[in-house]
Structures are given as structure tokens and as C-alpha cells.
Amino acid sequence: MKTRTLVFLIALGLTLSSTSEAAESRWRIGTPIMTYWAGPPMTDATAQQMAEGGWNLVWCKESELDAARRHGLRAMLQDGLISPKTLDNPEAKAKLDALIQRVRKHPALYAYFLQDEPSASQFSDLGRLVAYLRERDPHHLAYINLFPTYANNKQLGNEGDTVTAYKEHLRQFVEVVKPDLLSYDHYHFSVKGDHEQYFLNLAMIRQAALDARRPFLNIVQACSWTPSMRVPNGDELRWLVYTSLAYGAQGLSYYVYCHPKHEGAMAQADGTPTELYRAAQSFNREFVAIASQLQPLRSLGAYHVDMVPPGAVSLPPDAAFRLDPSPSEAEFKALEPVKGFALGYFGKPGSKAKPTHVVIVNLDYKKSATPTLVGPGRLAVFDATENRWVTGKSNRMDLYLPPGGGALLRIQR
């Protein structure tokens, strides 16, 4: 009976699933994502600059996909048709179908851009669009970016204090939209000081991504767009890159690459690279190299030593990886920079997984650090520049970490 029913439904062009259920996605993240928000039109010159800078996902219109392909870049497609409103307009819907049919096999296509910072009230419509795109092109990402923790209840569309409202926002997003990737933005560096919710936001996204078994992407600050925010320097940018890695990010995006009325950024209005671009050239490649090593693993914990900011967790006394000597505890103060170290533990997926890898980050972005890391076995450190492991002589390793910098280590097999 079930077989005959299925054949009949297929003959009608239908399936046994309801229209609200998403088709199975066959998208996989592949190379960890290095991208940006707000950039110039994708010409060959722009694509070459981004490829040389270590970016691997660029924003394109349909007419710009070939430029991305010529420089070995993946593309995020922007088009006004990629909107929930399109599904309620037969003429526009037909145009969207034609667009998908034209681009779905383009070698540069990686993702469709849907929306930035939606309210929870929009999740149902976005879930419908994600399912629609996935049914017609299951190999490419339907990309949506979320608000940070400091968005208000009206923006989120959820009630409660910061943690309650944001946790509910993430739960609804995962359950209703069924995304393949979690993405959010959080801008940390103000003129008055550093935002106290950075690690809270990072921790909540990390947990939501783990629970949903999805990768996550962090959009970090690379400019100033208002007098209240400052332009981060290269050491602060490195801090953003390595803290994201320690918490398990598989993607990083800079706000912005180049955009009117934004100071700093990666390029000037005429396309001239800035100091931040030159700093990011190295950090981008380090991020992709380290995130690639961590991709087969699972984030098992993210811990702090010395100073524990809101949302963060102290390193347990019986931790597999620890510092010797262990720094004394320091009090966290709002707007002041976080000090100490962050240690991100990683290991094979499984309920009884033990940490085999650790990302250690110097949380002081004003001066370097020389910690000694102790592990449960002989240690090796990953050279992210040369993309190779360097084996130590024991379970102790002396490290040099530049301001805001970090390192990936593992127990030597």
C-alpha cells in the first residue's frame, strides 16, 4: 500500500513529506570559510586581491560568478529574488526557479544569501525559503546571519533577560529554519572599552552549534562605522581570529571589507589595501589551516585561565591540558580588556571522547606571552604557516604567543 501510494504521489509531483519539512541537505562546509561583509563589486582585480589576502568566499551577483571562478574563489550569490516574498508571487517564483537552474551547477557557487539579522517572527517564512532552495539545490548553503546577544527583545522577537531571550532565539532558529550553518555578528571594540558579552555570545553560539551538529561562523569587527566604535588594530584582529578558533568556529567573516562611511576595513574606497588587510593576509591562512585540522574533531570544552569573563568557564582542576605555573585569578571588570588565556579542547566525536587537541590563546592583545603548556602525553605543535606538525620532546611545551595570538597543539600519536 505504501509503495503504491508513493508511486501515485510521485506521479503527481508530490512527496510524502509536508511542505514545511526541508529536503535533505547535501551541503558540506569543505574548506573552512574565510569571508567578509560589505565589499566592492566582484571584478577580476577585486577577486585577485581577495585571493591573495586569503579570503575564499566572496559575495557575487550572477554576472560576477565567472570572476570568482577565474581566481579559485567560492561565491555567495546575492539576488533580490532570494526572498520569502518571492514564494508568494508566481511570476517572481518562476524567475527564482530559473535563476537556481542557471547557477546551481556553476563551479564557483557555494551559497545563497537570504537575510541578515532576522527577528524570530520571520523564522517561519525563512524556513520555508530554506526548504524551497534545498529541494531545488541541496548542494549549496542557504545563508542567514543572526543578531548578537546585545540585540534587544524587540529585535530578537523574544522575551526575557539577555541569556533567556537569546537562547530561545537560537532554539527557534534551529528548529524552525533548520539551517546548515549558524552565523552571527558581534562587535567587540568600542571607544569606551571592550564589550563584556563577547565570550557569552561565543559560548552560546558554540553550544547551539554543538547541539544542532552544525558548524558556526563568527562575523567580527574590522572597522568603525560610528563614533562610539574604534577601528581594531592588527593585534586585536588576531585576538578575534584565535578566540573564534578556540571556541570551535569553522568560519570567520570581517565587517567590513570596504564600504562607504566605514573607517579602517580591509581596503580603501579605491581598492587600496589597508594595514588591516596586510595583517589579515597571515591570519586568514592561519585560521583556515587550524580550522581544517579541527574539522574532523568535536569541540569538547572552552575554558579560561586567570580572568573569567561573563559566559566563560574556568579551567577545571583536573584539566587534561593546563599551564605551569597556573596564573593567579584576576577579577573581570566591564569595558576592560580580558587577560589570561583561553584553552579550547577538541577530540574525536563520541559520548566518551577525550581531548586530544587544544587551541591556546593569549587573551592579552597588548603584549606577548610565553606560557608552558602541559598535556597528558608527548605534545606536538601545529605550524599554521607551513601547515605541518612539529613534535616536542615531552608532555611539556614552552610557547611564544604574540599579542592576541594562539597555537594548536595535540597529543603526539
TARALIN-V753539 format. One record per helix or strand. SS is the DSSP state (hx for helix, st for strand). FROM is the first residue (numbers start at 1). TO is the last residue. If there is no record, write none. Layout:
BEGIN
((SS,FROM,TO) (SS,FROM,TO))
END
This chain:
BEGIN
((hx,2,11) (st,33,37) (hx,44,52) (st,57,60) (hx,62,70) (st,74,77) (hx,84,88) (hx,90,103) (st,109,116) (hx,120,136) (st,141,146) (hx,153,156) (hx,162,177) (st,181,185) (st,189,190) (st,194,194) (hx,198,212) (st,215,221) (st,223,224) (st,229,229) (hx,234,246) (st,251,255) (st,263,264) (st,267,267) (st,273,273) (hx,275,294) (st,298,307) (st,314,314) (st,322,323) (st,330,330) (st,335,335) (st,340,347) (st,357,362) (st,369,369) (st,372,374) (st,379,383) (st,388,391) (st,396,398) (st,401,401) (st,406,411))
END
